Amino acid sequence: MSSSVQKISGLNRVIHEPARLILVALLSSVESADFLFLLKQSNLTKGNLSVQLSRLEQAGYVLIKKTFRGKIPHTEYRLTERGKSAFEHYRKSLGSIFD
């Protein structure tokens, strides 16, 4: 197996999935984001967005904070330190494939 193929197979599969990669990239550029922001920016469906965010939460990459604004539920998402570190490592690994 060539070195590039080995590097590709070693990429973080949680982040590498396209929808999750979009979400992690979006969240890496802001302090936090709400569901509507992520929905509009990612072009995912509500269901798919919810599933992908849950998967990122399970991996410890995203913190989900549910509050209320008056009587309206409001959910904020942010990358955890673990998520930031995993994304940085993913970016470096991806870049090294093409070196």
Stockholm file with secondary structure:
# STOCKHOLM 1.0

chainA/1-99         MSSSVQKISGLNRVIHEPARLILVALLSSVESADFLFLLKQSNLTKGNLSVQLSRLEQAGYVLIKKTFRGKIPHTEYRLTERGKSAFEHYRKSLGSIFD
#=GR chainA/1-99 SS CCHHHHHHHTSCHHHHSHHHHHHHHHHHTSSCEEHHHHHHHHCCCHHHHHHHHHHHHHTTSEEEEEEEETTEEEEEEEECHHHHHHHHHHHHHHHHHTC
#=GC SS_cons        CCHHHHHHHTSCHHHHSHHHHHHHHHHHTSSCEEHHHHHHHHCCCHHHHHHHHHHHHHTTSEEEEEEEETTEEEEEEEECHHHHHHHHHHHHHHHHHTC
//
